[in-house]
Amino acid sequence: MSNQNLIIDDQQSGITKIGVIGSGTMGRGIAQVAATANCKVVVYDTNEEALKESERKLIKVLNRLIEKGKIDQVKRDQILNNIESSTSLDSLSESDLVIEAIIENLEIKRSVFQNLEKLVSKDCIIASNTSSLSIASLAASCEHSDRFIGIHFFNPAPLMKLVEIIPAIQTDQKTTEGATKIIKNWGKLTVLAKDTPGFIVNRVARSFYGESLRIYDEGIADFATLDWIMKEIGGFRMGPFELMDFIGNDINYTVTETVFKEFFYDGRFKPSFTQKRMAEAGLLGRKTSKGYYDYSEGATRPEPNMDKEKGSVIFNRILCMLINEAADSLYLGIASRDDIDTAMTTGVNYPKGLLKWADEIGITQCVKTLDDLFDLYHEERYRCSPILRQMKNSNTNFY
Ligand SMILES: NC(=O)c1ccc[n+]([C@@H]2O[C@H](COP(=O)([O-])OP(=O)(O)OC[C@H]3O[C@@H](n4cnc5c(N)ncnc54)[C@H](O)[C@@H]3O)[C@@H](O)[C@H]2O)c1
């Protein structure tokens, strides 16, 4: 039976059997999403304590949802009944779709997939929630690599609507269609991304942090001012430094470094020493009570310089860097125009799609800003995407 038939059969029986590997932050969230959508879920983890902790956390989350009036007791019990925990990989043998969410290590993931493939039916779709590894390299661990795909959820999975679907070069179209259908049935918004570093969101968003850090490193503005600019002038929910502190400077730095290395050290993605040192020093942000800001009790926040004129110049620089990456992603076929804009507005809550924003401020202005920066620095970081230059010359817009 093909994967396509399998999905149709699932719709008839109404039940999809989902396996989740790893009961950490992401595995727990994915299991909750699938169980809420009435799938039968088996969560497998090698660490029994992690499974117990995950169950405790899930119960807490569900109880909070009852308090908020989002679900009732019956639904809570139904969700919990839909989830089974196991320390045996064998328990995933009946799965229609298995989503792996374990430690971000290529060799460990590959060995798990090799063992898994011996147990599941040949129609089972095997997926990874990896943020940074190539889907092709993971798919290659499977004998039937055409059934393998990347399904990238955002944290927290139950709240974040976006899911990036990433077929590897080996992935069969039916696997992509089958996986997309299941994830959509869970109420998620899917976008299709090419198997390239950072997929859509983690690639395009790099400039939000990177260019802000660069401006800080050059002494043009401090953290508080940059955060004020992006929120007050740009309309972003959080400033880049607040957001890095929220994500964790260790995690955010690792993503930046991985994307940089994976892009064959393209200067556009070059990390910042400031961020590296913050991670090395253990100034990780909220989780250590200290990062760019001090989160200890009674600590005060530094005051931003609320100079709107200067702020607008800085905002335009960061925005054009973001637009350049979004435009280049379209140029290189990473995703469609609409998927790129959807990914950034729903995956990281940007106030507007970047390509739509480019049209609003004008393609000519984007090109001029980038060319002025390139003239000043002569760094690859500021090279303008060919698509923007072509559009400027032909006087066209994205929409
Ligand atoms: N945390 C995020 O914000 C986020 C977002 C998107 C994607 N991801 C990706 O999701 C994956 C998981 O991330 P996380 O933050 O949930 O990790 P986590 O550390 O919270 O959880 C990982 C779990 O996997 C278990 N595990 C480790 N090795 C295992 C093995 N060989 N077999 C079975 N279980 C094993 C651990 O016991 C742990 O419970 C990673 O690939 C990560 O890149 C994370």
The ligand as a MOL file (V3000), in Angstrom:
LIG
                    3D

  0  0  0     0  0            999 V3000
M  V30 BEGIN CTAB
M  V30 COUNTS 44 48 0 0 0
M  V30 BEGIN ATOM
M  V30 1 N 13.7180 22.9800 21.6270 0
M  V30 2 C 13.3840 23.6670 20.5380 0
M  V30 3 O 13.0950 24.8660 20.5890 0
M  V30 4 C 13.3220 22.9740 19.2010 0
M  V30 5 C 12.5400 23.5150 18.1730 0
M  V30 6 C 12.4320 22.8370 16.9560 0
M  V30 7 C 13.1450 21.6530 16.7720 0
M  V30 8 N 13.9200 21.1560 17.7760 0 CHG=1
M  V30 9 C 14.6110 19.8710 17.5350 0
M  V30 10 O 13.8850 18.8470 18.2020 0
M  V30 11 C 14.7740 17.8380 18.6770 0
M  V30 12 C 14.5690 17.6480 20.1510 0
M  V30 13 O 14.7890 18.8420 20.8310 0
M  V30 14 P 14.2790 19.0580 22.3280 0
M  V30 15 O 14.5340 20.4860 22.6610 0
M  V30 16 O 12.9140 18.5090 22.4900 0 CHG=-1
M  V30 17 O 15.2980 18.1370 23.1460 0
M  V30 18 P 15.2340 17.6820 24.6730 0
M  V30 19 O 16.6390 17.6240 25.1540 0
M  V30 20 O 14.2460 18.4820 25.4410 0
M  V30 21 O 14.6570 16.1850 24.6080 0
M  V30 22 C 15.3250 15.1230 23.9830 0
M  V30 23 C 14.7760 13.8010 24.5410 0
M  V30 24 O 15.3020 12.7370 23.7290 0
M  V30 25 C 15.6470 11.6520 24.5780 0
M  V30 26 N 16.6560 10.8640 23.8900 0
M  V30 27 C 17.9630 11.1600 23.6810 0
M  V30 28 N 18.5530 10.1980 22.9750 0
M  V30 29 C 17.6050 9.2600 22.7020 0
M  V30 30 C 17.6010 8.0440 21.9800 0
M  V30 31 N 18.7000 7.5960 21.4010 0
M  V30 32 N 16.4410 7.3660 21.8850 0
M  V30 33 C 15.3000 7.8110 22.4800 0
M  V30 34 N 15.2510 8.9630 23.1900 0
M  V30 35 C 16.3930 9.6840 23.2910 0
M  V30 36 C 16.1370 12.3040 25.8540 0
M  V30 37 O 16.0260 11.3970 26.9640 0
M  V30 38 C 15.1950 13.5180 25.9770 0
M  V30 39 O 14.0620 13.1790 26.7510 0
M  V30 40 C 16.1620 18.2750 18.2420 0
M  V30 41 O 16.4730 17.6630 17.0250 0
M  V30 42 C 16.0180 19.7740 18.0610 0
M  V30 43 O 16.9310 20.2870 17.1090 0
M  V30 44 C 14.0110 21.7680 18.9860 0
M  V30 END ATOM
M  V30 BEGIN BOND
M  V30 1 1 1 2
M  V30 2 2 2 3
M  V30 3 1 2 4
M  V30 4 1 4 5
M  V30 5 2 4 44
M  V30 6 2 5 6
M  V30 7 1 6 7
M  V30 8 2 7 8
M  V30 9 1 8 9
M  V30 10 1 8 44
M  V30 11 1 9 10
M  V30 12 1 9 42
M  V30 13 1 10 11
M  V30 14 1 11 12
M  V30 15 1 11 40
M  V30 16 1 12 13
M  V30 17 1 13 14
M  V30 18 2 14 15
M  V30 19 1 14 16
M  V30 20 1 14 17
M  V30 21 1 17 18
M  V30 22 2 18 19
M  V30 23 1 18 20
M  V30 24 1 18 21
M  V30 25 1 21 22
M  V30 26 1 22 23
M  V30 27 1 23 24
M  V30 28 1 23 38
M  V30 29 1 24 25
M  V30 30 1 25 26
M  V30 31 1 25 36
M  V30 32 1 26 27
M  V30 33 1 26 35
M  V30 34 2 27 28
M  V30 35 1 28 29
M  V30 36 1 29 30
M  V30 37 2 29 35
M  V30 38 1 30 31
M  V30 39 2 30 32
M  V30 40 1 32 33
M  V30 41 2 33 34
M  V30 42 1 34 35
M  V30 43 1 36 37
M  V30 44 1 36 38
M  V30 45 1 38 39
M  V30 46 1 40 41
M  V30 47 1 40 42
M  V30 48 1 42 43
M  V30 END BOND
M  V30 END CTAB
M  END
